[in-house]
Amino acid sequence: MRLPIVQFPNIVVNSLDWFRPVFTTEEQVKHFCEYVTGLIVGDKATITVINELFMNRKDPSALNRFLTQATWAESELNLRRIQFELTRLRQRPVSARAGRLILDDTFAHHTHCSMDGLAYLRDHTINHNVWAHDVVTSYYVNRADQFPVDFRLYRQFNRKWEVPKLQTDLARLNLTPSRAGYQRHLLDLLSFRVREQLFQPKTVLAAGWVQPAVRLDLPFSVVLFDSWYCRKTVIDAIEAQAKDWVGACPKDRKVLVQNRWTQLQDYIRTIPADAYRPYRVGDDVYWAFTHVLPMQHLDRRRVRMVASYPEQVNLTELPNFYATNRKDWEPHRVLLTYCDRWPTETFNEDVKGHLGFEDYQLRPLLGIRRPWYLSFVAYALLSTQGSPGRSRWPVPRQYASTGERCRAVAEELVGHLVHGIVQQLQGGDPPDVILQTLLA
């Protein structure tokens, strides 16, 4: 049994001045408070479950319309959230040299259904295909502060697979022609053409986040990414904004060695173990070899390549490869900077595990995007429980993680409930009446 919520938590109420201008009616503001509160304290972030959390609740269709039909701009909501985060960030001296923009993507997993944009994708963490939305994200880190910036949904489109399928379907239709069959084929052709025109590779989506981050005046100097995004499209977009970059590098990238293009995995096998040097990064020791080499996929641009083994050199296995445009950086700085990419991984775990990022069950794309943006808002509001200017830092008290911050809000709501019951008893309401109201 869930205890009813009788009052919104302070972190929601105190932030309303930031987000109220996004909405056109007080009813929308109320639904905003309900949904964000439900994301933080609910055990499942579906409309039905969130609606049932509240005392004197209405039909859940009202909350459904708020997410799928109501007129409000989720882009403006996100912009105001970013300004909310930047205001906290600037409560302390901020250096752009310490700022990092992280390009990444994550899966929001689902079972096979008719949701817009759902695709059958390879999940390399479990090594098989899954039904999911693939969300390409940009994330900001500056020392102790961190927050998501924005996202785009990757829309799957495989021309090599779809064209033969259309041809096969047409050949089958010509053998047994029918008016309904030709109508279906025409619709398939129109769908194919629209999806072909809308399709953008993940690298293009990720590259498109660099310029908006600069326009938002986010203080950062380095862009970080994993090996998937170590491509010319992304790196050109970064360098066009005069930013540095550090990224993991695929082992099959070709470098110029002695006037011959050689894959990194082949080149590194020619390097002896005594060429590696130890570097301490935090509590760990990495053995690294580095060299500045031209890369074929970057039109012969010279980059610093770092090959690294954790703990000890093991030439029977391939090391991890990293690359950066900063040819003057030593391996220690390259490795230390790349480690700043880790917060995006913990963020993905937090919003999925605690803030309902995968719990939505709405089919239209608008009703999918809005819950994601609202989960970003919930993440931002939880940051207000930290020290000023250190929004996600594990503070030396009870709110050390996102889960504990959510539990702190739940405890606050229990306090509101108890206080409300005491007030009703003092006002002369019989206990049976109060209980019936709570269980209604």
DADA-V570417 format. One record per residue. N is the residue number from 1. PSI is psi in radians with two decimals (* if undefined). D_FIRST is the distance of its C-alpha to the first C-alpha in Angstrom with 2 decimals. Layout:
# DADA-V570417
N	PSI	D_FIRST
N	PSI	D_FIRST
This chain:
# DADA-V570417
1	2.38	0.00
2	2.34	3.82
3	2.37	6.59
4	2.57	9.29
5	2.18	12.54
6	-0.20	15.51
7	2.45	18.25
8	2.60	19.32
9	2.76	20.11
10	-0.66	23.75
11	-0.42	24.68
12	-0.84	23.95
13	-0.75	25.61
14	-0.28	28.57
15	0.01	29.37
16	-0.53	29.44
17	-0.49	33.24
18	-0.69	33.57
19	-0.28	31.62
20	-0.69	32.00
21	-0.28	35.48
22	-0.52	34.10
23	2.65	32.45
24	-0.31	34.41
25	2.78	32.13
26	-0.49	29.66
27	-0.67	27.14
28	-0.69	27.51
29	-0.73	27.09
30	-0.77	23.80
31	-0.65	22.58
32	-0.83	23.92
33	-0.72	21.92
34	-0.83	18.68
35	-0.77	19.31
36	-0.72	20.54
37	-0.75	17.69
38	-0.64	15.22
39	-0.67	17.53
40	-0.74	17.44
41	-0.18	13.83
42	2.70	11.94
43	-0.16	11.35
44	2.30	13.50
45	1.01	16.13
46	2.79	16.53
47	-0.76	17.21
48	-0.83	14.58
49	-0.77	11.67
50	-0.74	13.42
51	-0.64	14.11
52	-0.15	10.59
53	-0.36	10.01
54	2.55	12.62
55	2.57	13.46
56	0.74	16.25
57	2.71	15.81
58	-3.07	18.63
59	2.42	19.18
60	-0.23	18.48
61	-0.49	22.20
62	-0.75	23.16
63	-0.60	21.51
64	-0.78	23.09
65	-0.59	26.46
66	-0.65	26.16
67	-0.48	26.10
68	-0.35	28.56
69	-0.50	30.93
70	2.60	31.00
71	1.75	34.14
72	2.62	33.57
73	1.93	35.12
74	-0.46	32.91
75	-0.67	36.13
76	-0.66	36.56
77	-0.77	32.97
78	-0.69	33.73
79	-0.72	37.09
80	-0.61	35.64
81	-0.72	33.11
82	-0.75	36.10
83	-0.63	38.01
84	-0.78	35.07
85	-0.74	35.19
86	-0.59	38.99
87	-0.74	39.00
88	-0.74	37.01
89	-0.70	39.27
90	0.15	42.40
91	-0.15	41.45
92	2.85	43.44
93	2.30	46.69
94	2.28	46.01
95	2.22	48.38
96	-0.47	48.52
97	-0.47	49.98
98	-0.12	46.62
99	2.44	44.68
100	2.38	43.63
101	2.18	42.47
102	2.20	40.70
103	2.25	40.89
104	3.09	38.38
105	2.73	36.21
106	2.71	32.86
107	2.35	31.12
108	1.79	27.89
109	2.53	27.25
110	2.89	26.29
111	2.85	27.08
112	2.13	30.17
113	-2.97	29.65
114	0.47	31.52
115	2.45	30.29
116	2.39	33.24
117	-0.03	34.81
118	2.40	33.03
119	2.76	35.56
120	1.81	36.23
121	2.71	37.06
122	2.08	38.16
123	1.85	35.65
124	-0.26	37.97
125	-0.47	35.30
126	-0.02	34.60
127	0.61	38.01
128	2.96	37.16
129	2.58	36.37
130	2.77	32.91
131	2.19	31.68
132	2.84	30.86
133	2.26	31.74
134	1.98	34.26
135	2.02	33.91
136	2.12	37.04
137	2.74	36.26
138	2.43	38.23
139	2.47	36.93
140	2.38	38.57
141	2.33	39.11
142	1.69	41.28
143	-2.00	41.17
144	-0.27	37.85
145	2.50	36.68
146	2.56	35.26
147	2.66	33.56
148	2.57	33.52
149	-1.03	36.26
150	3.11	35.85
151	2.80	35.44
152	2.52	37.05
153	2.20	35.91
154	2.17	38.41
155	1.97	39.40
156	2.39	40.73
157	2.10	44.20
158	1.65	46.57
159	-0.68	49.94
160	-0.50	51.56
161	-0.63	49.08
162	-0.61	48.71
163	-0.87	52.45
164	-0.61	53.42
165	-0.74	50.50
166	-0.71	51.76
167	-0.70	55.27
168	-0.75	54.22
169	-0.68	52.31
170	-0.71	55.39
171	-0.71	57.74
172	-0.67	55.67
173	-0.64	55.58
174	-0.46	59.38
175	-0.64	59.87
176	1.29	57.92
177	2.56	57.99
178	2.69	55.93
179	-0.75	55.15
180	-0.65	51.38
181	-0.75	51.80
182	-0.59	53.82
183	-0.75	51.30
184	-0.70	48.51
185	-0.67	50.84
186	-0.75	51.64
187	-0.69	47.97
188	-0.69	47.58
189	-0.73	50.60
190	-0.75	49.24
191	-0.75	45.87
192	-0.82	47.81
193	-0.73	49.94
194	-0.82	47.12
195	-0.58	45.07
196	-0.72	48.31
197	-0.55	49.05
198	-0.30	45.54
199	2.37	45.35
200	2.30	45.60
201	2.76	45.50
202	-0.59	42.94
203	-0.64	45.84
204	-0.72	46.85
205	-0.78	43.32
206	-0.73	43.14
207	-0.52	46.69
208	-0.10	45.75
209	-0.24	43.43
210	-0.87	46.24
211	-0.77	48.10
212	-0.62	45.05
213	-0.63	44.05
214	-0.74	47.57
215	-0.55	47.44
216	-0.07	44.23
217	0.62	46.29
218	2.23	44.04
219	1.75	46.14
220	2.71	46.59
221	-0.30	49.59
222	2.45	48.32
223	2.33	46.34
224	2.59	44.61
225	2.81	43.69
226	-3.07	43.31
227	-0.45	45.97
228	-0.60	44.88
229	0.16	45.94
230	1.23	49.22
231	2.77	51.20
232	-0.69	53.94
233	-0.80	51.96
234	-0.80	49.43
235	-0.65	52.07
236	-0.73	54.41
237	-0.64	51.71
238	-0.85	51.05
239	-0.43	54.73
240	-0.43	55.42
241	0.23	53.34
242	0.68	55.30
243	2.66	52.33
244	2.91	52.45
245	2.60	50.33
246	2.25	49.24
247	2.70	47.71
248	2.65	47.33
249	2.27	50.14
250	2.61	50.31
251	-0.29	52.79
252	0.08	54.82
253	2.44	55.83
254	2.37	59.62
255	2.72	61.59
256	1.99	65.33
257	2.06	66.99
258	0.85	70.78
259	0.50	71.11
260	2.31	68.84
261	2.16	65.32
262	2.41	63.20
263	2.58	59.49
264	-0.71	57.75
265	-0.51	56.88
266	-0.69	60.61
267	-0.74	61.83
268	-0.40	59.61
269	-0.26	61.00
270	-0.05	64.38
271	2.18	63.10
272	2.83	63.80
273	-0.58	61.34
274	-0.02	63.46
275	-0.21	62.86
276	2.53	59.24
277	2.55	58.51
278	2.48	55.58
279	2.26	53.29
280	2.18	50.52
281	1.83	47.38
282	-2.20	44.95
283	-0.01	44.69
284	2.70	45.94
285	2.25	49.49
286	2.45	50.48
287	2.14	53.89
288	2.53	55.07
289	2.48	58.12
290	2.64	58.83
291	2.62	61.43
292	2.14	62.07
293	2.60	62.65
294	2.49	63.01
295	2.34	60.23
296	-0.76	61.18
297	-0.14	58.06
298	0.47	58.52
299	0.79	62.12
300	0.26	63.62
301	2.42	61.87
302	2.23	62.11
303	2.77	58.84
304	2.15	58.01
305	2.37	56.53
306	2.19	54.75
307	2.28	54.15
308	2.41	51.87
309	2.37	50.88
310	2.37	48.18
311	-0.92	49.57
312	2.72	52.79
313	2.28	55.07
314	1.63	54.76
315	-0.16	57.31
316	-0.24	56.20
317	2.76	53.12
318	2.47	52.91
319	3.05	51.76
320	2.44	49.31
321	2.43	51.22
322	2.68	50.79
323	2.65	52.96
324	2.65	53.61
325	-0.18	56.16
326	1.56	56.79
327	-0.27	59.80
328	-0.08	60.43
329	2.46	57.16
330	2.82	57.26
331	-0.65	54.80
332	-0.76	52.87
333	-0.64	52.10
334	-0.84	51.23
335	-0.75	48.75
336	-0.72	47.27
337	-0.72	46.86
338	-0.54	45.25
339	-0.38	42.65
340	-0.14	41.46
341	-0.29	40.00
342	-0.63	37.19
343	-0.48	34.74
344	-0.51	34.23
345	-0.77	32.86
346	-0.58	30.30
347	-0.79	29.40
348	-0.73	28.76
349	-0.70	26.44
350	-0.87	24.57
351	-0.49	24.03
352	-0.70	23.06
353	-0.51	20.78
354	-0.37	19.13
355	0.42	20.07
356	0.47	19.56
357	-0.43	23.30
358	0.08	22.95
359	-0.22	19.79
360	2.58	21.61
361	0.41	22.28
362	2.56	24.93
363	-0.76	28.40
364	2.62	30.96
365	-0.65	32.22
366	-0.72	31.57
367	-0.14	27.84
368	-0.75	27.95
369	-0.74	30.03
370	-0.77	28.11
371	-0.61	24.76
372	-0.82	26.94
373	-0.65	28.66
374	-0.55	25.47
375	-0.57	24.19
376	-0.70	27.60
377	-0.78	27.00
378	-0.72	23.69
379	-0.71	25.69
380	-0.73	28.43
381	-0.62	26.34
382	-0.44	24.88
383	-0.36	28.56
384	-0.15	29.15
385	-0.13	27.52
386	-3.12	30.53
387	2.58	34.07
388	2.30	36.17
389	0.02	37.89
390	1.26	35.82
391	-0.57	32.74
392	0.15	31.47
393	2.37	33.35
394	1.70	31.48
395	2.62	32.04
396	0.98	32.76
397	-2.73	29.62
398	-0.34	25.86
399	1.15	25.46
400	-0.26	27.46
401	2.93	25.53
402	-0.71	23.50
403	-0.73	20.36
404	-0.57	21.03
405	-0.68	21.74
406	-0.74	18.41
407	-0.59	16.73
408	-0.69	19.17
409	-0.72	18.10
410	-0.70	14.39
411	-0.65	15.80
412	-0.72	17.94
413	-0.61	15.22
414	-0.69	13.56
415	-0.72	17.17
416	-0.70	17.59
417	-0.82	14.70
418	-0.77	16.26
419	-0.70	19.66
420	-0.68	18.84
421	-0.74	17.67
422	-0.75	20.90
423	-0.69	22.97
424	-0.71	21.78
425	-0.75	22.58
426	-0.45	25.90
427	-0.03	26.57
428	0.10	26.44
429	2.32	23.24
430	2.54	22.19
431	-0.67	18.90
432	-0.67	18.04
433	-0.75	18.69
434	-0.74	16.58
435	-0.73	13.53
436	-0.66	14.27
437	-0.74	14.66
438	-0.60	11.34
439	0.00	9.57
440	*	12.31
